[in-house]
Amino acid sequence: MQYVYDTTRSYYANRIIDLRVQFGVHCWFCGKECDPHGEDGKFQFAHRHGFKTKLTGYGRGESNRVHDISNHPISYMLLCDNCHKKYDNSGETT
């Protein structure tokens, strides 16, 4: 998939799209395909358990999140909202 910069979006919104493309535009666990341009919250970057990042918890701020994902991609995975909830609650998905 080719990434196209969208001039109607902020720099950080475009970086999130770019990162979704870099992560393969699918959920790490179930394989569901992701629309990298989607803004509905159906796909999120999850912290991988056991991998260090400088950010934790909700409300980390868009710019901080983008920089941390870019600088520590091994510490994150792209998950659909269902798998993200399961992962956060149990540490794994079934």
C-alpha positions in Angstrom: 0.0 0.0 0.0 1.3 3.4 -0.9 1.1 6.2 1.6 -0.2 9.6 0.4 0.2 12.7 2.5 -3.1 14.3 3.2 -2.8 18.1 3.4 -6.2 18.4 5.2 -4.8 16.5 8.2 -2.3 17.5 10.8 1.3 16.4 10.7 0.7 13.9 13.5 -2.5 12.5 12.0 -0.5 11.8 8.8 2.3 10.2 10.8 -0.2 7.8 12.4 -1.4 6.8 8.9 2.3 6.3 7.8 3.0 4.2 10.9 -0.1 2.0 10.3 1.2 1.4 6.8 4.7 0.5 8.2 3.1 -1.9 10.7 1.3 -3.7 7.8 -2.3 -2.4 8.0 -3.6 -5.4 9.8 -4.2 -6.6 13.4 -1.2 -8.3 14.8 -3.4 -11.1 16.4 -6.5 -11.7 14.3 -5.2 -10.4 10.9 -8.2 -8.1 10.4 -7.3 -5.5 7.7 -7.0 -1.9 8.8 -7.9 1.2 6.8 -4.9 3.3 7.6 -6.9 6.5 6.9 -9.7 5.5 9.3 -10.3 7.7 12.3 -12.9 5.6 14.1 -10.5 4.1 16.7 -10.9 0.6 15.4 -7.1 0.2 15.2 -4.7 1.3 17.9 -1.1 1.0 18.7 -0.7 -1.2 21.8 2.3 -1.4 24.1 3.8 -4.8 23.9 4.0 -6.3 27.4 7.6 -6.7 28.5 9.0 -4.0 26.1 10.0 -0.6 27.5 8.6 2.6 26.3 8.6 6.1 27.7 4.8 6.3 27.7 2.2 4.5 29.7 -1.5 4.9 30.3 -4.1 6.9 28.4 -3.9 10.5 27.4 -0.3 10.5 26.4 -0.7 13.2 23.8 -0.6 12.7 20.0 2.9 14.1 19.4 4.5 12.1 22.3 2.8 8.9 21.1 3.9 9.3 17.5 7.5 10.0 18.5 7.6 7.0 20.9 6.1 4.6 18.3 8.6 5.9 15.7 11.5 5.6 18.0 10.6 2.3 19.6 8.6 0.3 17.0 9.5 -3.0 18.6 7.6 -1.9 21.7 4.3 -1.6 19.8 1.9 -3.6 17.8 -1.1 -2.6 15.7 -4.3 -4.2 17.1 -8.0 -3.9 16.3 -10.0 -2.6 19.2 -11.4 -6.1 20.2 -7.9 -7.7 20.3 -6.5 -4.6 22.1 -9.1 -4.9 24.9 -8.4 -8.7 25.2 -4.7 -8.1 25.3 -4.9 -5.3 27.9 -7.2 -7.5 30.1 -5.3 -10.8 29.9 -2.0 -10.2 28.2 -2.9 -12.4 25.3 -5.6 -13.1 22.8 -7.3 -16.4 22.0 
